[in-house]
Amino acid sequence: MTKRKFGLGLSLVLAAGTILGACGSKDEGTTSTKDNEGTSKAKNFSIAMVTDVGGIDDKSFNQLAWEGIEKFGKDNGLKKGDGGYDYLQSAGNADYTTNLNSLARRNFDIVYGIGFLMEQPISTIAGQKPDNHFALIDSVVDAPNVASVMFKEQEGSYLAGVAAALMSKSKKIGFVGGMEIPVIERFEAGFLEGVKAVDPSIKVDVQYTGKFDDAALGKTTANRMYSSGVDIIFHAAGGTGNGVFSEAKERKKKDPNADVWVIGVDSDQYAEGQIGDKNVTLTSMQKRVDVAVQEIAKLGMEGNFPGGKTTTYGIAEGGVGLADSRGAIPDDILAKVKEYSDKIAAGEIVVPESVAK
């Protein structure tokens, strides 16, 4: 495996009920003022989120979280804006604390920080505003007014690695990461282990771009990989990963028989791979941030906000897995992937969270 830094069908059938039952008992000491039942309770409840630098339309992590918030809002008759549901977009790291503070001052009942990079800003604002509720995705803040949500990305990525190893014709596979932070390293670690479980001789070219919002950098990184003989790239790079899709689609357009595939991340990125009547998306490693966001909101609306608790979703909880390949992956390979999935869910395979140095 080579690793360099730059300036940085199997379908996932997730029953919302499985996740919605996965966490949270009533937070001791929390008194809800929303004691009316049904519609009146919902209309007195509001939620909002702060994106990381990937932005609300990154076709991945932030967008998925926003879709969860939108769905909760619409399902409960809320309107976009104060008193309903909303978001603020961050152009850079300096915006995180400001945006979180702004939404808290606008009296949203729960303010979500989306992504590992929100850990310190959430910790700061939560300490300053102990009467406000916050939720953090992908990291943990130990505070009574913060609900933390984690995912076992390494488990879903293991399945992506198994699928890639079984599907690769060149036996050269790529991984494009965004920033080299723990959550992305979990993606990498699981992917490498999955490939290794199938064929230890396969080389995986690992490249970190250092950014989640640079599609052009993702495209040039993918270009180098495909040019070197890589036929499948798994990206965990947010908006930067959109460039991986662009490169694969360009190559497929020039040569309809070209063996170029992308494994998407977080959401089902099948639509991102469409080019004419063909598609370069092999599958996607889904991470159900949208459902987790709704779960926290539902608990909060019911007066059971899980402050001070950490909820973790893996394969067994229905929180991660592979999206429908729409026929790109043959049934016999899907069956093998499912065998590995079942073993992980049963605890027979424990996937590491980090790459052995």
C-alpha positions as CSV (number, residue, x, y, z in Angstrom):
1,M,0.0,0.0,0.0
2,T,1.3,3.4,-0.9
3,K,0.1,6.5,1.0
4,R,0.7,10.1,0.1
5,K,-0.7,13.4,1.3
6,F,-1.6,16.3,-0.9
7,G,-2.4,19.8,0.2
8,L,-5.0,17.3,1.2
9,G,-28.3,-7.0,-5.5
10,L,-26.5,-6.1,-1.7
11,S,-28.7,-3.2,-0.5
12,L,-28.6,-1.6,2.8
13,V,-32.1,-2.2,4.1
14,L,-32.3,0.0,7.1
15,A,-35.5,-0.1,9.1
16,A,-35.9,3.3,10.6
17,G,-37.5,1.6,13.6
18,T,-34.3,-0.3,14.3
19,I,-32.4,2.9,14.6
20,L,-35.2,4.8,16.3
21,G,-35.2,2.2,19.1
22,A,-31.4,2.2,19.4
23,C,-30.8,4.9,21.9
24,G,-31.8,7.1,24.7
25,S,-33.7,7.0,27.9
26,K,-35.0,10.1,29.6
27,D,-32.2,12.5,30.5
28,E,-32.4,13.0,34.3
29,G,-32.8,16.6,35.4
30,T,-34.2,17.7,32.0
31,T,-37.7,19.4,32.3
32,S,-39.6,19.7,29.1
33,T,-41.9,22.6,28.5
34,K,-43.4,20.9,25.5
35,D,-46.0,18.9,27.4
36,N,-48.9,19.2,24.9
37,E,-49.4,16.0,22.8
38,G,-49.3,15.5,19.0
39,T,-49.3,18.4,16.6
40,S,-49.1,21.2,19.2
41,K,-46.0,19.6,20.7
42,A,-44.3,19.4,17.3
43,K,-45.2,23.0,16.4
44,N,-43.5,24.2,19.6
45,F,-40.3,22.4,18.7
46,S,-37.5,23.5,16.4
47,I,-34.1,22.1,15.2
48,A,-31.2,23.5,13.1
49,M,-27.8,22.4,12.0
50,V,-24.4,23.9,11.2
51,T,-22.6,22.3,8.2
52,D,-18.9,21.7,8.1
53,V,-16.9,23.1,5.1
54,G,-18.3,20.5,2.8
55,G,-21.5,22.5,2.5
56,I,-25.2,21.6,2.4
57,D,-25.0,20.3,-1.2
58,D,-22.0,18.1,-0.9
59,K,-24.0,15.1,-2.1
60,S,-22.8,13.3,1.0
61,F,-22.5,13.8,4.7
62,N,-23.9,17.4,5.2
63,Q,-26.6,16.9,2.6
64,L,-27.7,13.7,4.2
65,A,-28.0,15.4,7.7
66,W,-30.0,18.2,6.2
67,E,-32.3,15.7,4.4
68,G,-33.0,14.2,7.9
69,I,-33.7,17.6,9.4
70,E,-36.0,18.5,6.5
71,K,-37.9,15.3,6.8
72,F,-38.4,15.7,10.5
73,G,-39.6,19.2,9.9
74,K,-42.0,18.4,7.2
75,D,-43.3,15.3,8.9
76,N,-44.1,17.5,11.9
77,G,-45.7,20.4,10.1
78,L,-42.8,22.8,10.7
79,K,-41.6,25.5,8.4
80,K,-38.1,26.5,7.4
81,G,-36.8,29.3,9.5
82,D,-37.0,30.4,13.2
83,G,-39.3,28.3,15.2
84,G,-39.1,25.4,12.7
85,Y,-36.0,24.0,11.0
86,D,-33.0,25.6,9.4
87,Y,-29.3,25.5,8.8
88,L,-26.2,27.7,8.6
89,Q,-23.4,26.9,6.1
90,S,-19.8,27.2,7.2
91,A,-17.3,28.6,4.6
92,G,-14.4,27.8,6.9
93,N,-13.4,26.4,10.4
94,A,-13.7,29.9,11.8
95,D,-17.4,29.9,11.1
96,Y,-18.3,26.9,13.3
97,T,-18.4,28.6,16.7
98,T,-20.1,31.7,15.3
99,N,-22.8,29.7,13.5
100,L,-23.5,27.4,16.5
101,N,-23.8,30.5,18.7
102,S,-26.1,32.2,16.3
103,L,-28.6,29.3,16.1
104,A,-28.5,28.9,19.9
105,R,-29.4,32.6,20.2
106,R,-32.3,32.1,17.8
107,N,-33.7,29.6,20.4
108,F,-33.7,26.4,18.3
109,D,-34.5,23.5,20.7
110,I,-31.6,21.4,19.3
111,V,-28.6,22.7,17.3
112,Y,-26.6,20.0,15.5
113,G,-22.9,20.3,14.7
114,I,-22.2,18.1,11.7
115,G,-18.8,16.4,11.7
116,F,-15.7,15.7,13.7
117,L,-14.4,19.2,13.2
118,M,-17.3,20.5,15.3
119,E,-16.0,18.9,18.5
120,Q,-14.3,21.9,20.0
121,P,-16.8,24.5,18.9
122,I,-19.7,22.4,20.3
123,S,-17.8,22.0,23.6
124,T,-17.2,25.7,23.8
125,I,-20.7,26.8,23.0
126,A,-22.3,24.1,25.1
127,G,-20.3,25.3,28.1
128,Q,-21.4,28.9,27.6
129,K,-25.0,28.0,27.1
130,P,-25.9,25.2,29.5
131,D,-29.6,25.6,29.0
132,N,-29.4,24.9,25.3
133,H,-29.4,21.5,23.7
134,F,-26.7,20.5,21.1
135,A,-26.1,17.3,19.1
136,L,-22.7,16.3,17.7
137,I,-22.3,13.9,14.8
138,D,-19.0,12.0,14.5
139,S,-17.3,12.9,17.8
140,V,-18.0,13.0,21.5
141,V,-18.4,15.9,23.9
142,D,-19.0,14.9,27.5
143,A,-21.5,17.5,28.6
144,P,-25.0,17.1,30.0
145,N,-26.5,19.3,27.2
146,V,-24.8,17.5,24.3
147,A,-26.0,14.3,22.6
148,S,-23.1,12.6,20.8
149,V,-23.6,10.3,17.8
150,M,-21.0,7.9,16.4
151,F,-20.9,5.4,13.6
152,K,-18.8,2.3,13.0
153,E,-17.7,3.4,9.6
154,Q,-15.0,0.7,9.6
155,E,-17.7,-2.0,9.4
156,G,-19.5,-0.6,6.4
157,S,-16.1,0.2,4.7
158,Y,-15.0,-3.4,5.3
159,L,-17.9,-4.6,3.1
160,A,-16.9,-2.0,0.5
161,G,-13.4,-3.5,0.5
162,V,-14.7,-7.0,0.1
163,A,-16.9,-5.9,-2.8
164,A,-14.0,-4.0,-4.4
165,A,-11.6,-6.9,-4.1
166,L,-14.1,-9.4,-5.6
167,M,-15.0,-7.0,-8.4
168,S,-11.5,-5.6,-9.4
169,K,-10.1,-6.9,-12.7
170,S,-6.8,-5.1,-12.4
171,K,-6.3,-6.0,-8.7
172,K,-5.4,-2.3,-8.2
173,I,-7.8,-0.4,-6.0
174,G,-7.8,3.2,-4.7
175,F,-9.0,5.0,-1.6
176,V,-9.4,8.8,-1.6
177,G,-9.8,10.4,1.8
178,G,-10.5,14.0,2.8
179,M,-8.8,15.2,5.9
180,E,-6.7,12.7,7.9
181,I,-8.9,12.7,11.0
182,P,-10.1,9.7,13.0
183,V,-13.5,9.3,11.3
184,I,-11.9,9.1,7.8
185,E,-9.2,6.8,9.1
186,R,-12.0,4.5,10.2
187,F,-13.2,4.4,6.6
188,E,-9.7,3.6,5.4
189,A,-9.0,1.0,8.1
190,G,-12.2,-0.9,7.4
191,F,-11.7,-0.7,3.6
192,L,-8.1,-2.1,3.7
193,E,-9.2,-4.9,6.0
194,G,-12.0,-5.9,3.7
195,V,-9.7,-6.0,0.7
196,K,-7.2,-8.0,2.6
197,A,-9.8,-10.5,3.8
198,V,-10.4,-11.4,0.1
199,D,-7.0,-11.1,-1.4
200,P,-3.9,-9.9,0.6
201,S,-1.9,-9.4,-2.6
202,I,-4.1,-6.6,-3.9
203,K,-2.5,-3.2,-3.6
204,V,-4.6,-0.3,-2.4
205,D,-3.4,3.2,-3.3
206,V,-4.3,5.5,-0.4
207,Q,-4.4,9.2,-1.0
208,Y,-5.5,11.9,1.4
209,T,-6.4,15.2,-0.2
210,G,-6.5,17.3,3.0
211,K,-9.9,18.8,2.0
212,F,-13.6,18.1,1.9
213,D,-14.6,20.8,-0.5
214,D,-12.2,20.7,-3.5
215,A,-13.7,18.7,-6.3
216,A,-10.9,19.7,-8.7
217,L,-8.4,18.1,-6.3
218,G,-10.5,15.0,-6.1
219,K,-10.6,14.8,-9.9
220,T,-6.8,15.1,-10.3
221,T,-6.2,12.5,-7.6
222,A,-8.6,10.1,-9.3
223,N,-6.9,10.8,-12.6
224,R,-3.6,9.6,-11.3
225,M,-5.1,6.5,-9.8
226,Y,-7.0,5.4,-12.9
227,S,-4.0,6.2,-15.1
228,S,-1.9,3.9,-12.9
229,G,-4.3,1.0,-13.5
230,V,-6.7,1.3,-10.6
231,D,-10.2,0.3,-11.6
232,I,-12.2,0.9,-8.4
233,I,-11.9,4.0,-6.1
234,F,-13.6,4.3,-2.8
235,H,-13.9,7.9,-1.6
236,A,-14.5,9.3,1.8
237,A,-13.9,12.9,1.0
238,G,-17.2,14.7,1.0
239,G,-17.4,17.3,-1.8
240,T,-13.9,16.5,-2.9
241,G,-15.2,13.1,-3.8
242,N,-17.5,14.7,-6.4
243,G,-14.3,15.1,-8.5
244,V,-13.7,11.4,-8.3
245,F,-17.1,10.8,-9.9
246,S,-16.3,13.5,-12.6
247,E,-13.1,11.8,-13.6
248,A,-14.7,8.3,-13.8
249,K,-17.6,9.6,-15.9
250,E,-15.2,11.4,-18.3
251,R,-13.3,8.2,-18.8
252,K,-16.5,6.2,-19.3
253,K,-17.8,8.7,-21.8
254,K,-14.6,8.5,-23.9
255,D,-14.6,4.7,-23.7
256,P,-17.9,3.0,-22.8
257,N,-16.0,-0.3,-22.1
258,A,-13.6,1.3,-19.7
259,D,-13.4,-0.5,-16.3
260,V,-13.7,2.5,-14.0
261,W,-15.8,2.4,-10.9
262,V,-16.5,4.6,-7.8
263,I,-17.8,3.5,-4.5
264,G,-19.7,6.3,-3.0
265,V,-19.9,7.4,0.7
266,D,-22.5,8.3,3.3
267,S,-25.5,8.6,1.0
268,D,-26.5,6.4,-1.9
269,Q,-24.5,8.1,-4.6
270,Y,-25.9,6.2,-7.6
271,A,-27.2,9.4,-9.2
272,E,-23.7,10.9,-9.1
273,G,-22.4,8.1,-11.3
274,Q,-25.0,8.4,-14.0
275,I,-23.7,9.1,-17.5
276,G,-26.1,8.5,-20.3
277,D,-27.4,4.9,-20.0
278,K,-24.4,3.8,-18.0
279,N,-23.4,4.4,-14.4
280,V,-19.9,4.3,-12.7
281,T,-21.2,3.9,-9.2
282,L,-20.4,0.3,-8.1
283,T,-22.2,0.8,-4.7
284,S,-22.0,3.2,-1.8
285,M,-21.1,2.8,1.9
286,Q,-24.2,4.3,3.4
287,K,-24.1,6.0,6.8
288,R,-27.5,6.8,8.0
289,V,-26.9,10.2,9.5
290,D,-30.3,11.3,8.3
291,V,-32.1,8.8,10.5
292,A,-29.8,9.4,13.5
293,V,-30.6,13.2,13.2
294,Q,-34.3,12.4,13.2
295,E,-33.9,10.1,16.2
296,I,-32.3,12.8,18.4
297,A,-35.0,15.2,17.3
298,K,-37.8,12.8,18.1
299,L,-36.4,12.1,21.6
300,G,-35.9,15.8,22.2
301,M,-39.4,16.7,21.2
302,E,-40.7,14.0,23.6
303,G,-38.7,15.5,26.4
304,N,-36.2,12.7,26.4
305,F,-33.2,14.5,24.9
306,P,-30.2,12.1,25.4
307,G,-27.8,14.7,26.8
308,G,-24.6,13.4,28.1
309,K,-25.0,10.1,26.2
310,T,-23.2,8.7,23.2
311,T,-25.1,6.5,20.7
312,T,-23.1,4.4,18.2
313,Y,-24.5,2.8,15.1
314,G,-22.9,-0.1,13.2
315,I,-24.0,-3.0,11.0
316,A,-25.9,-4.7,13.8
317,E,-27.9,-1.5,14.5
318,G,-28.6,-1.0,10.8
319,G,-26.6,2.2,10.8
320,V,-24.0,1.4,8.1
321,G,-23.9,-0.9,5.1
322,L,-23.8,-1.1,1.3
323,A,-26.4,0.5,-1.0
324,D,-28.2,-1.4,-3.8
325,S,-25.7,-1.8,-6.6
326,R,-28.5,-1.9,-9.2
327,G,-27.1,-5.0,-10.9
328,A,-23.5,-3.7,-11.0
329,I,-22.4,-6.4,-8.5
330,P,-23.4,-10.0,-9.5
331,D,-25.5,-12.1,-7.1
332,D,-22.8,-14.5,-6.2
333,I,-20.5,-11.7,-5.1
334,L,-23.4,-10.1,-3.2
335,A,-23.9,-13.4,-1.4
336,K,-20.2,-13.4,-0.3
337,V,-20.5,-9.8,0.9
338,K,-23.5,-10.7,3.0
339,E,-21.6,-13.5,4.6
340,Y,-19.0,-11.1,5.9
341,S,-21.8,-8.6,6.9
342,D,-23.5,-11.4,9.0
343,K,-20.2,-12.3,10.7
344,I,-19.6,-8.6,11.6
345,A,-23.1,-8.2,13.0
346,A,-22.7,-11.4,15.0
347,G,-19.3,-10.3,16.4
348,E,-17.4,-13.0,14.7
349,I,-15.3,-10.4,12.8
350,V,-14.2,-7.3,14.7
351,V,-13.0,-4.6,12.3
352,P,-10.2,-2.3,13.5
353,E,-10.8,1.4,13.7
354,S,-7.3,2.4,12.7
355,V,-4.6,1.3,10.3
356,A,-1.7,-0.5,11.8
357,K,1.4,1.7,11.5
